[in-house]
Amino acid sequence: PDNPHTVILSNTFWRREFGGRDDVLQNTFLLNGEKYEIVGVLPAEFSLGYEVVPTVSSIQEPDVFLPLPLSAKQKQEQGDENYNLLARLKPGASIAQAQSELDIATKRLAEQFPDSYPASRRFSFSIKPLLEQVVGDVRRPLIVLLAAVGCVLVIACANVANLLLTRATVREREIAIRSALGAARMRLIRQLLTESVLLSVVGGVVGLVLAYWLLDLLAWLGPSNIPRLPAIHMDGRVLAFNSAIAVLTGILFGMAPALRTSKLNLSEALKEGARNVAGGRHERLRKLLVVSELALSLVLLISAGLLI
């Protein structure tokens, strides 16, 4: 209470009112008729987690931040506390343990100051993880969405693997000629896997571009049930995850066609009409892939219907 008035500015307020000047520190400005010294400017990415939705709520990110000076009298007053506090758990401590300790503190306060904390007031300390406080309970919907996207990815990869098997039937004579000229089986497998991985990487790049555009579209639509939508962005972790998935799916779903195509009977493959024989050899695997696609599609369809 006896210290001079100080204030920290938000980055937006600093740029709007002070033009982003570097010499703003230690300057003073009037707030409610009193002088306040500027002691800091927050970084642009700082946020308290408020949703800026003027049509729904009037709560917006603050322009300035002030300390909360309590006089000696105010510190002794009981029964008018209503604060949000940020705290760090001790190493190894859990939310349940911290809540249990605060429940004991609440009980002791009620016993010590019965007039300030009557039972009808329901005074309590409640603990909530900061992530949940900022973004809400979005973990379960995101996991469901991730599972659905994973099913779609598997369906698409199975479809591509089926197409690769069909293409391998046409290329069996080519592979047989390569093998007859001395190409080892591992070399043939590497060639076929390289083609499969290249295909999946191209798909991954197209997916990244679409995701970037659709993220802008989603931000423009601004659905109110997606927390902190303006803060959602693509970064290096998204790129690394996408690259890893692209390479992994390219190898996994290209392996079966590569192994089947490279395991040839040269005498049969080089004969006339060998393509029909090869087509029959791949038929069972192609049917298995089609059945898997249909099964996963049915699971997705039923799940979507239940969620709706």
C-alpha positions in Angstrom: 0.0 0.0 0.0 2.9 2.5 0.7 4.7 1.8 -2.6 4.2 4.0 -5.7 1.5 3.0 -8.2 2.9 0.7 -11.0 1.4 -0.9 -14.0 2.2 -3.5 -16.7 0.8 -2.9 -20.2 -0.5 -5.6 -22.5 1.3 -5.8 -25.9 -1.9 -4.6 -27.7 -2.4 -1.6 -25.5 1.3 -0.7 -25.7 1.2 -0.7 -29.5 -2.2 1.1 -29.7 -1.6 3.9 -27.2 2.2 4.3 -27.2 3.0 3.3 -30.8 5.2 0.4 -29.7 7.9 2.8 -28.5 10.9 1.1 -26.7 11.3 4.1 -24.3 7.9 3.5 -22.7 9.3 2.1 -19.4 9.5 4.4 -16.4 7.0 6.7 -18.1 3.8 7.6 -16.2 0.2 7.9 -17.3 -3.1 8.7 -15.6 -5.5 6.0 -14.7 -8.6 6.9 -12.8 -7.1 10.3 -12.1 -3.9 8.9 -10.5 -0.4 8.6 -11.9 1.0 5.1 -12.6 4.5 4.2 -13.5 4.9 1.8 -16.4 7.3 -1.0 -15.3 6.8 -3.6 -18.0 5.2 -4.6 -21.3 3.9 -8.2 -21.8 4.9 -10.3 -24.8 2.5 -10.5 -27.7 1.7 -14.2 -27.1 0.7 -13.7 -23.4 -2.9 -14.5 -22.7 -5.0 -15.2 -19.6 -7.2 -17.5 -21.6 -10.3 -15.4 -21.9 -12.5 -16.0 -24.9 -12.9 -12.8 -26.9 -16.5 -13.3 -28.1 -18.3 -9.9 -27.9 -21.6 -11.3 -28.9 -21.6 -13.9 -26.2 -19.6 -12.4 -23.3 -18.2 -9.0 -22.4 -15.0 -10.6 -20.9 -12.0 -9.6 -22.9 -8.2 -9.6 -22.4 -7.2 -6.8 -20.1 -5.2 -3.8 -21.4 -3.3 -3.1 -18.1 -2.3 -5.2 -15.1 -2.1 -3.7 -11.6 -0.9 -5.2 -8.3 -3.4 -5.9 -5.6 -2.3 -3.9 -2.5 -4.0 -4.9 0.7 -3.9 -2.6 3.7 -3.3 -4.0 7.2 -7.1 -3.6 7.8 -8.0 -5.4 4.6 -5.6 -8.3 5.4 -7.5 -8.9 8.7 -10.9 -8.9 7.1 -12.6 -12.2 6.6 -15.5 -13.5 4.5 -15.1 -11.4 1.3 -12.5 -13.4 -0.6 -13.2 -14.2 -4.3 -9.9 -14.6 -6.1 -8.4 -16.8 -8.8 -4.9 -17.9 -7.7 -2.2 -19.6 -9.8 -0.1 -22.1 -7.9 2.5 -24.7 -8.8 2.2 -28.1 -7.2 5.1 -29.5 -5.3 7.1 -32.2 -7.1 5.3 -35.5 -6.9 2.1 -34.0 -5.5 -1.3 -34.6 -7.1 -4.4 -32.5 -7.5 -6.3 -34.7 -5.1 -3.6 -34.3 -2.4 -3.6 -30.5 -2.8 -7.4 -30.4 -2.7 -7.4 -32.5 0.5 -5.0 -30.0 2.2 -7.1 -27.0 1.1 -10.3 -28.7 2.4 -8.6 -29.0 5.8 -7.7 -25.3 5.6 -11.3 -24.4 4.7 -12.6 -26.3 7.7 -10.1 -24.6 10.1 -11.1 -21.1 8.7 -14.8 -22.0 9.3 -14.1 -23.1 12.8 -11.9 -20.0 13.6 -14.3 -17.4 12.0 -17.8 -18.9 12.2 -19.5 -15.6 11.6 -17.5 -14.9 8.4 -17.8 -18.4 7.0 -21.3 -19.8 7.9 -22.4 -23.1 6.4 -24.9 -21.4 4.1 -22.0 -19.5 2.4 -20.4 -22.6 1.0 -16.9 -21.1 1.2 -14.3 -23.4 -0.3 -11.1 -23.7 -2.2 -11.5 -25.6 -5.5 -8.5 -26.7 -7.6 -8.5 -27.1 -11.3 -5.6 -27.8 -13.6 -4.6 -24.6 -15.5 -5.0 -26.3 -18.9 -8.5 -27.3 -18.1 -9.2 -23.8 -16.8 -8.0 -22.3 -20.1 -9.4 -24.7 -22.7 -12.1 -26.5 -20.9 -12.8 -30.3 -21.0 -11.7 -30.8 -24.6 -9.4 -33.9 -24.2 -12.1 -36.5 -24.7 -13.6 -34.9 -27.9 -10.1 -34.5 -29.3 -9.3 -38.1 -28.6 -12.6 -39.2 -30.3 -11.7 -37.0 -33.3 -8.2 -38.4 -33.4 -9.5 -41.9 -33.5 -12.0 -41.0 -36.3 -9.2 -39.4 -38.3 -7.0 -42.4 -37.7 -9.7 -44.7 -39.1 -10.1 -42.5 -42.2 -6.3 -42.6 -42.6 -6.2 -46.4 -42.4 -9.1 -46.6 -44.9 -7.3 -44.4 -47.4 -4.0 -46.3 -47.0 -5.7 -49.6 -47.5 -7.3 -48.2 -50.6 -3.9 -47.1 -51.9 -2.4 -50.4 -51.0 -5.1 -52.1 -53.1 -4.3 -49.9 -56.0 -0.6 -50.6 -55.7 -1.4 -54.4 -55.8 -3.5 -53.9 -58.9 -0.6 -51.9 -60.4 1.8 -54.5 -59.3 -0.1 -57.1 -61.4 0.5 -55.0 -64.5 4.2 -54.6 -63.6 5.1 -58.2 -62.8 6.6 -58.8 -66.2 8.8 -55.6 -65.8 9.9 -56.8 -62.3 10.6 -60.3 -63.6 12.8 -58.8 -66.4 14.7 -56.7 -63.8 15.2 -59.8 -61.6 16.3 -61.8 -64.6 18.9 -59.2 -65.4 20.4 -59.5 -61.9 18.4 -57.2 -59.6 18.4 -58.6 -56.1 15.1 -59.0 -54.2 16.1 -56.4 -51.6 16.9 -53.9 -54.3 13.5 -54.5 -55.9 11.8 -54.1 -52.5 13.6 -50.8 -51.9 12.6 -49.5 -55.3 8.9 -50.4 -54.7 9.0 -49.0 -51.1 10.6 -45.8 -52.4 7.7 -45.3 -54.8 5.2 -46.0 -52.0 6.8 -43.6 -49.6 7.1 -40.9 -52.3 3.4 -41.3 -52.9 2.6 -40.9 -49.2 4.9 -37.9 -48.8 3.2 -36.2 -51.7 -0.2 -36.9 -50.0 1.2 -35.5 -46.7 2.3 -32.3 -48.3 -1.1 -31.8 -49.9 -2.7 -32.6 -46.5 -0.5 -29.9 -44.8 -1.5 -27.3 -47.4 -5.2 -28.2 -47.0 -4.9 -28.1 -43.2 -3.3 -24.6 -43.4 -6.1 -23.2 -45.6 -8.9 -24.9 -43.6 -7.5 -23.7 -40.3 -7.9 -20.1 -41.6 -11.4 -21.0 -42.7 -12.2 -22.4 -39.3 -10.8 -19.3 -37.6 -13.0 -17.1 -39.9 -16.1 -19.1 -39.1 -15.3 -18.7 -35.4 -17.3 -21.5 -33.8 -17.8 -20.6 -30.1 -17.4 -24.2 -28.8 -13.7 -24.4 -29.8 -11.7 -22.8 -27.0 -8.8 -20.4 -27.8 -9.4 -20.8 -31.5 -7.3 -17.7 -32.4 -4.3 -19.4 -30.7 -4.5 -22.6 -32.7 -1.7 -22.7 -35.3 0.6 -25.1 -37.1 4.2 -25.3 -35.9 7.2 -27.6 -36.2 5.6 -30.3 -34.1 2.7 -30.6 -36.5 5.2 -30.8 -39.4 7.3 -33.5 -37.7 4.2 -35.5 -36.8 2.8 -35.2 -40.3 6.2 -36.2 -41.8 6.5 -39.2 -39.5 3.0 -40.4 -40.2 3.5 -40.0 -44.0 6.8 -42.0 -44.0 5.4 -44.7 -41.6 2.2 -45.3 -43.6 4.2 -45.3 -46.8 6.4 -48.1 -45.5 3.7 -50.2 -43.7 1.1 -50.1 -46.5 3.7 -50.4 -49.3 5.4 -53.4 -47.7 2.8 -56.0 -48.6 2.7 -55.0 -52.3 6.5 -54.8 -52.4 7.0 -58.3 -50.8 4.4 -59.9 -53.0 5.6 -58.3 -56.2 9.3 -59.1 -55.5 8.6 -62.8 -54.8 8.3 -64.0 -58.4 8.6 -67.2 -60.2 10.6 -66.0 -63.2 9.6 -68.8 -65.5 5.9 -68.2 -64.9 6.1 -64.4 -64.9 7.9 -64.3 -68.3 5.4 -66.6 -70.0 2.5 -65.3 -72.0 -0.7 -65.0 -69.9 1.3 -64.7 -66.7 -0.6 -61.6 -65.8 -3.8 -63.6 -65.2 -1.8 -65.9 -62.9 -0.4 -62.9 -61.0 -3.8 -61.3 -60.7 -5.2 -64.4 -59.1 -2.2 -64.5 -56.7 -3.0 -61.0 -55.4 -6.8 -61.5 -55.3 -7.0 -62.8 -51.7 -5.0 -59.9 -50.3 -7.1 -57.3 -52.3 -10.3 -58.8 -51.0 -8.9 -58.7 -47.4 -8.1 -55.0 -47.9 -11.6 -54.3 -49.3 -13.3 -56.1 -46.4 -11.1 -54.1 -43.9 -12.1 -50.8 -45.6 -15.8 -51.7 -45.4 -15.5 -52.7 -41.8 -13.8 -49.5 -40.7 -16.2 -47.4 -42.8 -19.1 -49.1 -41.0 -17.6 -48.4 -37.6 -17.1 -44.7 -38.5 -20.7 -44.4 -39.8 -22.2 -45.9 -36.7 -20.0 -43.8 -34.4 -20.9 -40.6 -36.3 -24.6 -41.5 -36.0 -24.3 -42.1 -32.3 -22.5 -38.8 -31.8 -25.1 -36.9 -33.8 
